[in-house]
Amino acid sequence: MPSADPAVGGVIVVAYRKVLMEAMFHAQRQIRWLYLLLSVVLLLCLGLIYAWSIFRVPLENEFGWSKAETSITFSISMMMFCLGGVVSGVLTERRGVRTTLILCAVLLASGFVSTSGIHSLWGIYAAYGGLAGLGSGLGYNAVISTIVKWFPDRQGFVSGISLMGFGFGAMILGTLGASLIITVGWRLTFLLIGITFGVLVLLGAALLRPAPMDFLQQMKHAMKGRGVFLEDVDYRQMLRRKNFWLYVCWAAALGAGGLAVINISASYASGFLGGDLTEAAAVAGIVSVANGIGRVAFGQLFDSKGYKVTMLSVSLTFFLAGAALLSAEYTGQLAILAAGFTLIGLSYGGVTPTNSAYTAYFFGQKHYALNFSIINLNLIAASYIGPMCASGAPMTAFLIMIGLAVLGMCLSFVIKTPS
């Protein structure tokens, strides 16, 4: 019996490996959608940190604290959220997403459980502002930086979908939390949230996986040379790039303009409704819904039209929102106010997926986690400038918002793709 030709055997082995790799690649392209769903659920939980405006009321009623005193809690949580993002960027690159999410679960659970037992302002500052804020920032950056790498072909869209979950966390889970407070009290509510979220994030840590290098290579080949990012640079190189600083100015300016209106939306709307705060809250809720839609819409726009069209479109929508709100101030028409709230929600929602997609496009995937956390520090400037702009008359806030929108449009044209 003649022996098999080694050359033929080698061809068969190569063909078999190719078929196996293609099958695995196809399976990975399908399973990444499950990872996206998991990311949305995790970010929905992490987004509850933004629902402080709901949680602070029973604390003020029980302890007699003022709104100014309890508002410091949210400021601390935002500072720690940004710090957590930077820590997460370093930790995720060095130890992986699982380690970061486990630490996130511990801090998040500790923060909410500790909040259930506080009796002082310093206690709430440390528990909710410090521990929960830090944990939320750790998880936010880890989840976003992981899921974006699974979708090099749809970075803007996936960023928008994920961040829509984060944005809806305060609205959906905040409403559920408010109902629980009425039913079982605020202490037990915080305790239940801490335990439940800790378990969910630990489950996410066990299930969420980073994209393998062979998958990324195959995706690059499948995209037929369509580059999704220009180059891989670390944070040191990024900080020396003009397009980094110009973008941070753009994001901070439009973020501040959005927060200037969002901070006064409910109280301002009540003036159109005879002081009815319930109806005013419903009208102001338009901002949250439009915010979620804007994250997906502008994320998709980034994928199809690029950064310049997206940044210009977000800035123009901000400008139109300011014009609509000025018109509502002059006419007193509720419909125009609702249109202005819709536009501000859409445009403010467009900033967050642009942060994510811009980071990947200009600075690459390799150091994405840390680079993304640094770009997100624009939130600190926006959180300070926005409320400051809203401290005067509403007309002043709207005019400042229009000015920031014009600045955003100018910056959209200034930023250039490096050769």
N, C-alpha and C positions, 0 to 999 in steps of 0.2 A: 504493500500500500504506500503510495507516494506521500511524503511529508508535506505539510501545509507550507505554502509560500510565506516567509516572514513578512514580506512587503505587503501582501494582501492582509495578513493579520494586523499589521500596523495601521493600515487604512481603516479597517473595521473598528479598531480601538479608538482612533481619532474621530471617526464618524459617530460612534457611540457616545464619546465624551461631549461632542458638539450637541447631539440631541439632548443629552442629560442637562447640559448647561442652559440650553434654550428653554427646556421645560422648567428648570429651577428659576430662570429669569422671568418667565411668564408667571409662575406662582408668586414670586416676590412682587411683581407689578400689581397683582391682585391683592395680596395681603397688606400692601401699604395703605390701602383704603381702610382696612380695619384699624391700622395704627392711627390713621387720621381721625376716625370715629372715637378711638380711645383718647386721643389728644384733646378733642372737643370736650369730652366728659371731664377730663382732668382740669382743663382750663376753666370750665364752667364752675367747678368747685373753687379754684384759686381766685376767680373773679369776685367771689363773695366779699373779699376784703374791701371792695368799693361800696358795700352796702352800709357803711358806718352811719350814714344819715338816718337810716331806719333804726339801728341798734341804740343810738345815743339817747333817744327820747325817753325810754323807760329808766335809764340811768340818771338822767337829769331830774326826772320826777321823783325818784327814790332818794337821791342824795342832795338834791337842791343845787346841783352844779349848773353853771351858765353855759349857753351855747358856745361862747368864746373859749371856755375851759375845755369842753369836750371836743371842740373842733381841732385842738392841738393834737388829739389822738390820730386823726386822719393825716395830718401833716407828717407826724412821726412815721406812720405806716407807709406813706409814700416815699419818704427818705430811705427807710429800711428796705422797701421794695426795690428801689434802684440799687442800693448796696447789695442786696441779695442777688440781683441780676449779675453784678460784676463778679461776686464770689462764685456764683453758679458757672459763669463763663470759664473761670480758671479751673474749678473743680471738675466740670464736665469734660473738659479737654484732657485733664490728667487722670481722672479716675472713672469716667464714664457716666452715663445718664442714670444708671441704677443707683449708684452711690449718692448722687445729688438728690434724686427723688426720695430716697430713704431719709436723708437729712431733712428734706422738705416736709415729709410726713411727721417726723418727730417735732419739728418746730411749729408746724401748723397746729397739730393736736395739742401741744403744750400751750400755745398761745390762747386758743379758744377755751381749753379746759381751765387754765389759770384765770382767764377773764371771768369764768363762772363763779369764782370765789373772791373777787376783788372787793375791797371796801374803801379804796382811796383813789384819787386821781393818778398818783404815781403808779399805782398798781395797774390801772387801765392803760396808761402810757406804755408801761413795760410789757404787759401781756399782749394786748391787741396791737398796739402800735409797733412794739419792738419784735416780739417773737412771731406773731402771725404775719406781720408785714415782711419780715425777713424770709420766713418760710414761703410765702406767696411769691416773692421775687425769685427765690431759688428755683421753685418749680416752673414758673412761667418761662424763664430763660431756657431751662433744660428741655422742656417739652417743645417749645418753638424751634430751638436749634436742632433738635432731633428730627422732627417731622418735616422740616423744610428740606433736609438732606435726602429724604425719601422721594422728593418731587422736584428734581432739578429742571424738569420740563414744564412745571406749573407752579413756580415759586410764589408768584403774587396771589394766585387764586387760593392756594393752600394756606398761605399766611392769612388771607381774608377769612376763610372758613374757620380756621383755628381761633383767630382773634375775635370772631363773632361770638364764639362760645364764651370767651373770657369776658366780653362786653355784656353778654346776657346773664352772666352769673349774678351780678348785683340785682338785676331786675327780677329774674325768675326765682332764684334761691333767696334773695332778699325779701320778696313777697311771702315766700313760704316761711322764712324765719320770723317775719312779723306776725303771721298767723300762729306760729308756735309760741311766741312770747305771750300772746293773748290767752292761749290755752294752758300752758304749763309754767309760764313765767320766764324771765330773761336768763336767770341763772341755769336752769335746766336746759334751756334752748342752747346756750353756749356750750354746755357740757356735751349735749347730743351732737352738735355740729363738730366739735373737736374730735370725738371718738369716730364718728362716721367718716369725716374727711380724712382722718389719719389712716383708717383702714383702706379707703378708696385709693389714696395716693400710694400706699404700700402695694396694693394690687397692681396699680399702674406701673410701679417700679419693676414688678416681676414680669409684666407682659410687654412693655415697650422696649424695642430693640433699635439700635442705630443701624443705618443702612450699610451693608457690607461693601468693601472696596470693589469687589468684582461686579456687584450690581451697578455701582456708579460708573464703572468703566463701560459696561454693556449699555447703560443708558446714554452715555456720551456717544457711543458708536451708533445707537439706534436713532439718535437725534441728528445724525448725518452732518455733524460739524456745526450745528447751530449752537453757538456759544451762549451759555446762560450767565457766565461771569467772565470778567476780563482777566483777572489774575488772582493768585492767592497772596495776600499780604498779612502780616501780623499787626498787632495793635500799634506798635512803635512806628511802622511805616504808614499805617492808616492816619495816625495823628499828625503826620507831616504832609498829608495830602490836602490841597485846597478844597477839593470836592467833598472832603469830610466836613470841614468847618462850615462851608457854605450850606451843606445839607442840614447840619445841626441847627443853624440859624433859621432855615426854612421850617423845620419841624417844630422848633421852639416857638416861632412866631405864630404859626397857624394853631398849634396846640394851645397857646395862651389865648388867642382869639376865641377859640371854641370854649375853653373853660370860663372865659369872661361872661359868656352868655349862659352856659349851662348852670353856673352858680346862682344865677338870678332868674332862671326860667320859670320855676313854679311861682315864686312871689310876684314876678312881673305879669305872668298870665292871669293871676288872681284879679288884677286891676281891670282886665277885660271882662271878668265874669262876676263883677259885683262883690269881690272878696271871697267867693266860694273856693276854699283851698282844695276840696276834693276834686272838683271839676278842673281846677288849675293844675293839679298833679297829673290828671289824665291827659291834659293838653301838653304839659311838659314831657310826658311819657313818649310823645311823638319823637323827641330827640333820641331816646334810647333805641326805639325801633329803627329809625332811619340810620342811626349809628351802625347797627348790625348789618343793614343792607349795604351801607357805604363801604364797609370793610371788604365784603365779597366783590362788589361792583368795581371798586378801584383796584383791588388786587388782580382781578381779571384784566382790567385795562392795562396794568403794568405788563402782564404777560404778552398781550397782543400789540401794544403800541409803544412800550418802553417807558423809561423814567421821566423823560422831558414832558411828554404829553400828559402823563399821569399827574406830575407835580403841577403843571399849568392848569389842568382840569380841576384839581382839588382847590387850588388858589382862586380860580374863577368862581367856583361854587361858593367858596367863603365870601367872595365879594358880593355875589347875588344874594346870599343870606343876609349880609349886613344891609344891603339896599332894601330888602323886603322888611326887615325889622324896623328900619327907619321909616318906611312907608306906613307900617302898622302903628308906629308911635304918632304919626301925624293924623292918620285916618281913624284910628281906634277900631279897625276891622279885625275881628277874630280870625277870619279866613286867611288874611294876609299874614297874621302872626303865626298861624299854623304852617303856612308855606315857608316862612322864615325859619321856624323850628325844624322843619323837614330838611331844608337845605343845610342848616348848621350841623344837623346830625349826620347827614350824608358826607359832608366835607370833613368833619372832625373824625368820622370813622375811616376816611380815606388815608389819614396820616399814618395810622398804625401798620397796615400791611405794606405801605410804601417804605416805612422804616426797615422792615424785614427784608423785602425784595431788593431794596437799594443796597443794603449791606452785602447781600449775596452777590449782586451783580457787579459792584465796584471792587469789593474786597475779598470775594471768593468764599469757598466752603471750608477750607482747611481750618481756619481760625474763626469761623463764623460765630461760635458761642460767645467768645469774649468780645469780639468786635461788635456784635449785636447789642450786648449789654452796655457797652460804652456809648453807642449811638442812642440807646434808650435813656441815657442820662439827661437828654433834652427835656424829659418830663419834669425834672427838678426846676429848671428855669420856667417852664410853662406853668407849673403849679404855683409859682410865686408871682409871676407877671400877670397871669389871668385874673385871679381874685383881686389883685391890686387895681387892675383896669376896671373891674366891676364895682369898686367901692364907691364910685360917684353916681351921677345920674345915669339912667339907662341910655339916654341919647349919647352921652360921652362914651360909654362902652361900645355902642354900635359904630360910632365914628372911628374909634381906635381899631375896632375889628376890621373895618374897611381899609384903614391904613395898613394893617398887618397883612391883609389879603393882597394889596398892591405890592408890598415888599416881597411876598411870596411869589407873585408872578414874575417880578424882576429877577429873583434868585433862580427861578426855573429856567430862565434864558442864560443866566451866567454860568451855571454848572455845565461843564463840557466833558465828554468822554475822552479819556487820555488816549493818545495815539500809541 
